[in-house]
Amino acid sequence: MPDGSKHTGVALEKAYQFTLWLIPTVEKFPRAQKFLLGDRIESLALDVIEGIVDATYTRNRKPILRKVNLRLEKLRLLFRLCVDLKMVDARRYEYAVRNLDELGRLIGGWMKRSDGEENAR
């Protein structure tokens, strides 16, 4: 497996578990928002998973990890919007943000490690 596979495995599993929780949560959105905000949120979450897989099998992973990090930030903001629109309760919001923050720390650490690997070459 590629370098950093242990780190990748943790990040991928966190993203997977978050998305597994997210999909049924979005299904509870009001019908009008399920297809607008809900689809956008689900797409971003799936893009995060795909980005982690892409970065796992790419030598120059930093640009991919930056995009993943940006998508995590978008997810945070969209979840905040969901709370303000009363589509998600405070408990679900807290769960989502805690998981997104943890995933962000994992991706950030992976980016720093990738810098070290690139400088060593």
C-alpha positions in Angstrom: 0.0 0.0 0.0 1.2 3.6 -0.6 3.2 5.6 2.0 1.2 6.8 4.9 -1.3 4.0 4.5 -2.0 3.9 8.3 -2.9 7.6 8.3 -4.9 7.2 5.1 -6.8 4.3 6.6 -7.9 6.3 9.6 -8.9 9.3 7.5 -10.8 7.1 5.0 -12.6 5.3 7.7 -13.6 8.5 9.5 -14.9 10.0 6.2 -16.8 6.7 5.5 -18.3 6.6 9.0 -19.3 10.2 8.7 -21.0 9.7 5.4 -22.7 6.6 6.6 -24.3 8.8 9.4 -24.9 11.7 7.1 -27.0 10.0 4.4 -29.9 9.1 6.7 -29.6 12.4 8.4 -30.1 14.3 5.1 -33.1 12.0 4.4 -34.9 13.7 7.3 -34.5 17.2 5.8 -37.7 18.9 4.6 -38.5 17.9 1.1 -37.7 21.3 -0.4 -34.2 21.3 1.1 -33.4 17.6 0.7 -32.9 18.2 -3.0 -31.0 21.5 -2.8 -28.9 21.6 0.4 -29.1 17.9 1.1 -27.7 16.9 -2.3 -24.9 19.4 -2.1 -23.9 18.1 1.4 -24.0 14.5 0.3 -22.0 15.3 -2.8 -19.3 17.1 -0.8 -19.1 14.2 1.6 -18.7 11.7 -1.2 -16.1 14.0 -2.8 -14.1 13.9 0.4 -14.1 10.1 0.4 -13.0 10.1 -3.3 -10.3 12.7 -2.6 -8.8 10.6 0.2 -8.7 7.6 -2.1 -7.2 9.7 -4.9 -4.5 11.1 -2.6 -3.7 7.6 -1.4 -2.7 6.5 -4.8 -1.0 9.7 -6.0 2.6 10.9 -5.5 1.8 14.6 -5.6 -1.0 14.4 -3.1 -0.9 17.9 -1.6 -3.2 19.6 -4.2 -5.7 16.8 -3.7 -5.6 17.1 0.1 -6.1 20.9 -0.2 -9.3 20.3 -2.2 -10.4 17.7 0.4 -9.7 20.3 3.1 -11.7 22.9 1.2 -14.6 20.5 0.9 -14.5 19.9 4.6 -14.7 23.7 5.2 -17.7 23.9 2.9 -19.4 21.1 4.8 -18.9 22.9 8.1 -20.5 26.0 6.6 -23.5 24.1 5.1 -24.1 22.3 8.4 -24.2 25.7 10.1 -26.7 26.8 7.6 -28.8 23.7 8.3 -28.8 24.5 12.0 -29.9 28.1 11.4 -32.7 26.9 9.1 -33.7 24.4 11.9 -33.1 21.4 9.7 -30.6 19.9 12.0 -30.7 20.0 15.8 -27.8 21.1 18.0 -26.9 17.6 18.9 -26.5 16.5 15.2 -24.7 19.7 14.4 -22.2 19.1 17.2 -21.6 15.6 16.1 -21.1 16.7 12.5 -18.7 19.5 13.4 -16.7 17.3 15.8 -16.2 14.7 13.1 -15.4 17.2 10.4 -12.8 18.9 12.7 -11.2 15.5 13.5 -11.1 14.7 9.8 -9.6 18.1 9.1 -6.9 17.5 11.6 -6.1 14.1 10.0 -5.9 15.7 6.5 -3.8 18.6 7.8 -1.4 16.1 9.4 -1.2 14.2 6.2 -0.5 17.4 4.2 2.4 18.3 6.6 3.8 14.8 6.3 3.5 15.0 2.5 5.6 18.2 2.6 8.3 16.3 4.4 8.2 13.5 1.9 8.4 15.9 -1.0 11.3 17.7 0.6 13.2 14.4 1.2 13.1 13.5 -2.5 
